[in-house]
Amino acid sequence: MLVAVIGAGAAGLASARHLSSQKIKCEVFEMTAELGGTWVYTDKVGTDCYGYPIHTAMYKNLRINLPKEASGFPDFPIPEEGESYVSQEVVLRFLNGYADHFKLRQFIKFNHVVAEIRPFGNKWEVKALNKITQQTTIKVYDSVMVCNGHYNSPICPTLQEIKKFNGRIIHSYNYRANTPYKNQRVLIIGGGPSGLDIGSQISEVAKQVVISHRKKLPNGEFPPNVIKKPEVLEVNNEGQVEFVDGTTFAFDSILYCTGYKYNFSFLHDDCRVTVEEFYHVKRLYKHMIHIEKPTMCFIGIPFNVCAFQMMDIQARFYCQYLNGTMELPPKELMYKEVEEDLAIRKAKGYSKSQMHKLARDQQTYFDSLAVSAKITSVLPVMCKIWNHVETSILSDFGSFRKQNFTVLNDESFVVECHTV
């Protein structure tokens, strides 16, 4: 058996690690010159020296928003020394250490762009381009594991009369540092973790920062030059931004922190992968296996999770299917389970953008994978840490990273605060 793995970020590395441990041959396609996916920082935005898109949402001074104690892999944790909320550089160094420890570089085809994947009988034809030599190769694989990440196709809202705005507009995807915003009046649209984090950074140099969001922002003190506002109504004839509460502000820059859509542009239509309204990848059993064509799976789709822990158990689950240890239910039962899951989500009031949200249900999800595949689940302490962090962020976003975590056992942890 030969498996194509698309991407050498955390999901692709976890997939290669467990495929190789099962003696399943794999080839990992990575479009850049190094591993790490979105955790690779570069000052550049737009396209690389070969004319291909730069896919990283990293910015200077970024620190993770889940402590390292719950951010490593089960069999390869992030080193214990130092604070819990580590930098992007530490995570990237960790991923490189993971790849070296499990000897994964030998499987990676760097600077290879996957141009197209299409069905080939019960297998998959993968067309890839070597960016350096411009040589195209076409090869057939028994299975495909799609691990291309969430953060490569930004969503930019259409604001009423936005053409009347004369300032600078970018998405956080292209944000790298706060220096361009010195002494400016800046509008941040989106009050999720990235919007709040970037808004806090920009407030250090800007004259004023306004954060606009549809939902209630976390509690806690914000810098004195940060103002919280509801949704934008329109841009008026003077180029000022009017909000739904009737207030109007003038801005020099607008920064969209409005998230990303799932994008699989390299999958041919015959793959029958449908993404509904940006966020919902349809016909996926357990949020990962293509029901109609189960030799294709997607690692890392669910969000609001202990991401690396989830990618690891998903990869282990799928390997149990590939090696014949686990059989999948009949197609009609897989569809039934998906419909039941969607019904539960809708009953909870989840929007269409939350069809892959796990959050406080992630332990139940992990346990279901473990039971089906007869593998070890994610330790409960990991999800308990995640739950604690979610509460801390909502209660006081400005200080949640002052906490340090120590895992005591499979079920429990302790927290201490430090001064930063």
N, C-alpha and C positions, 0 to 999 in steps of 0.2 A: 504494500500500500504506500502511496505517495500523497502527501497533503500539502496544499499551498496555503501559506499563512500570509495574510495581507496586512503588513505593518509591523514594525519592530519597536513599538511602544510597550507599555506595561502589559497590555493584553496579548500582543504578539509574542512577547518574551515568555509569559506564563504558558501560552499554548505550546511554543517550541520546547519549553522545559519538560512539560508532561508528555508530549508526543515522543520526545527522545527517550524519556524514562520507560515508555512502553515499547521501545524499539520500533516505533512507527516513523518512517522516513518523512522528512518535511523540508520544504524550502520556504524561507521567509523573504518576502519582497518589501524592501524599504526604499522609499523614494529619495531619501536624503543620504548624506555621507556618514551619518552616525545613528546609533540607536537612542531610544528615549522618547520618541514621539513628541507630544506637546510639552514635555519637560525640558526640551532643548531650547535654550535662550539664544536669540540673535538680535542684533540691533536692526537688522534689515526687515523690511515689510514688503509686501507685494510679490515679486518674483525673484528667484535665485539667478545665479549667473548663467544658467541654462535656459532661463525663460519659463520655469515651472513655478507654480504657487508655493509660497512659503507657508507651511502649516504649523504655526506655533502661536499660542496665546499668552506666552510667558512675558512678564515685564520685570523691570529691575526691582529688587527688594521684595519680591513676592515671597510670602511664607505660607505654608500649607494651612488649611482651615480644619484639618483633622489631625490630632496628635500622632506623632510617629509610632507610638505604641500600638495604634490600630491601623497604621498605613502601610506596613510591610506585608510580605508574603508569609504564609504560615510556616514554611520551612526555611525562611530567610528574612528575619526581621531587620528593620533599620537599626543600626548600632545604638546602644542605650545612652551613651554619653551625651551631655548637653541638654538643652531645652527640648520640650516636647514638640513645639511648633517650629519645625526646621525650615530652612530656605529651599528654594528651587535647586540650588547647586548641590545641596546634600541629597535630595531625591534623585537627581540625575546621576550623581556618583554612586548611589545605592543601586540604581538600575544597571549601571555598568558592572558593578561588583557582582550582581545577580547573574548577569550574562556570562561573566568570566568564571564564576564558581561552577555553573552548570555547563560550561563549554558550549555556549549557544552561538557564538560568532560564526562558527563554521557553517551554520545553516542559513546565514543572512546574505542576501544579494543586495548590497548597498547600491544607491543611485539607480534603482530599477523602478520605473513607474508602471503600474498595472494599467494598461490602456483599456482592456476589455476582458470580461469573464462571461462565458456563455455555456449552456449545457452541451454536452457531447455524449449522447446516450445517457447512461447512468453516471457519467463522469463529467469533468469540467475542463473546458479549453481556456487556458489563460494566455493572453497576449500581453507581453511586457516589453518595455523599451528601456535600453541602457542609455541613460542620459549622457554619458561621456562618449560612448562610441556611436550613439544613435542607431545601434543595431536592435532590430525587433526579433523577439523569439516567441514562438507559439508552442505550448506544451500541454499535454493532457494530464490531469490529476484526478485521483480517486475521490478526493474531498477538498473542500475549501473552508478555511476558517477566516472570517472577515473580522479584522482587528484594527480598523482604520480610525477609531476614536470618534469623539463627539465634537471636537473643537476645531473644525476646519471649514464650516460653512455658516458664517454669521448671519443672523436675522436682523435686518434694519427696518424699523417701522416706517410707514408712510405718514408723515405728519402733515396736517392740513396746511396748505400754502407754504411749504418748506422752502420753495424757490425764492421766497422773499427774504430768507435769512442770508446775510452776507458774510457770516463768519465761517470758521473751520468746522467741519463735521467729520467724525471718524467713528468707527466701531471699536470697542475695547480690544478686539482681535488685533488691531494695529497700534494699540497703546504700548509704549515701551518705557516711558519715564515721565515725571511730572515737569521737567524743565521747560517744555514749550508753553506751559500754562502760567508762567510767572506773571503776577499782577493782573491776571485775566478774570473775567466773570464767566464761569463755566457751568453749563447745564449737564448733569448726569441723568440720563434716562434709563431707569432700571435700578431697583433697590435690593437686588440679590447680593450674594457674597462678593462678586466681582465689582458691582457698582459701589457698594459701601467701602470696599477696600481701596479701589482706585480713587473714589471721592475723598477718602481720608488722606491718601497720598497727595492728591492735587491741592487739597486745602492747606498744605504746608507752604505752598508758594503762591497760591491764587489770591486774588482780592476777595472773591466770593464764589462759593460752590452751592448750587441748588440741586438736590437729589429728588427726582420725580419718579413716583412709583404708584402702581395701582393698588397695592396692598399696604397694610400697616407695617411701618418699618420697625426694626428692633428697638427695644428700650435702651436707656443709657445716655450718657452725655456725648454730644457731638461737638466738634470744634466750634468756636463762636462764629466763624465765618461760613458755617454750613447751615443751609436752610432746607427743611423738608417740605415738599409740595406734592399735591396730587397730580393726576394725569395732565398732559398738555392738551389744550383745546385746539390752538392754531397759532400760526405766525401772522401777526397783523401787518398792515401796510407799511409800518415804520420798521419792519424787520424784528420787532420784539416778540417774545414768546408769551402767549396768554394761557393761563391754566384754567381748569374747569371750576376753580373756586372764585374766578373773576379777577385774580391778580395778574399783573403783567411785569415782566422783567426783561432787561436788555442783556444779551450775552455776546461774548467774543467767540466762544467755542461750544459745540454740542458734542457729547460723547455718548454713543449708544452702548449700554451694557445690557443688551436685550437678548442675550443667549444665542444658541446655535441650533441648526436643524440637522437631522440625520441625513447624510448624503452618501449615496452609493452610485455615483455617476458612471463608474466603471462596470457596473453590472448590466449586461444586455437585457432588453425587455423580456427575452425568453426565460430569464431567471425567475420571473414572476415575483419580484420583490417590490412591494408597494409601501410607500411612506405617505401616510395620511396627515395632511395639515402640518407638515414639518416634523412632527414629534412622535408619531405612532407607526412603528414598523409592524405591518400586519402579517398574520399567518405565522407567528413565531411561537413554538411550543417552549414553555418555560422561559420566555423572553429571549430565546437564543436559537432554537433549531427550526429551520425552514420545514414546515409541515409537509408541503408538497414535494420537496426535494431535500430530504434530511441529511444528505451528504454535504450540505452547506449549513454552516452555523455562524452566529454572530456573537463574539465575545465582548462584553462590556457595555451592552445596551442600557440596562437599568441605571438609574441615577439616584442621588441622595442615599448613598451606600458607603460602606468601607470598601472602596473601589478595588484595591489590589487583592484584598481577601476574596471579593466576589469573582474577579477575573480568574483567580486560582481555582476556586471550586467549580466554576463553569468549565474551565479547561479540563479538569479532572473528570467531570461528569461526561463531557463529550468524548473523551478518550475511552471511557467505559463502553460507549456505544460503538466507537470505531473498532475497538479490539474484540468486539463480540461478547463481552462480558454482560452487557445490558441490552435488552431489547426495548425498543420504543413501543408505546401503546399503538393500537390501530389508529389510522388517520382520523376516523370519526370521533374517537375518544380524545385525541389531542385537540381537535377543534372544540369539542365540548368543554374541555378544561379551560381553553382560552376564553371562550364566551362566558363561562362562569366567573373567571377572573375579571373580565371587563365589567360584568354586571356588578360585582362587588365594588369595584372602583367608582363606577357611576353612582352607586348607592351612597358612597362616602362623600359625594360631591366633587370628585376629581374632574378636572377639565380634560379636554382632549390632549392637552400638552403634558398630562400626568399619567398617561397610560403605561409608562414604564417606570413610574416612581415607586420606590420601595420604602425608604425611610424606616419607620418603626415596624414595618412588616418584613424587614430584610431577614431576620433570624428565621422566620417561618419559611421564607423562600429558600434559604440555605439548607435548612433541615429537610425540605422536600426533595432537593437535589440529592442530598446525602442518602436519604432513605431509598430513593429510586435506584441510585447507582451503587448502593452499598459501599459508600466511601465516608470518610470523616467530615463532619460538618465544620463550619466556621465556629470557633470558640464563642460561647455566649458573651464573654467579657468584651469582645470586640464591638458587638452591637450595643452593649450597655455603655461603653465609652462614647459611641456615636450618639446615643440618646442623650447622654449628659451634655455633650458638646452642643447639640441642637438647642437644648434648654438654655445653656450659657450664652449662646449667640443671641437668642431672642431676648434674654433678660438684660444683657449688656454687651453689645457688639464691640465696644471700644476696649474692653479689658479681658475678653475670653482667652486671648493668647497668653495671658499671664499665668495660666494654670500649667502645672507639670503633673504628669501621670505616672503612676507605678502600677504595673499589673502584679497582683498578688497570686492569682491562680486562674484556672479556666473560667471562673465565674465572677471574680471580684477585682476591684482596683481601688486605689486611693488617689486623692488629688491634693496637691499643695500649690499655693500661690507664690509667685516671685515677682520682683520688681523689674520692669523693663524700661 
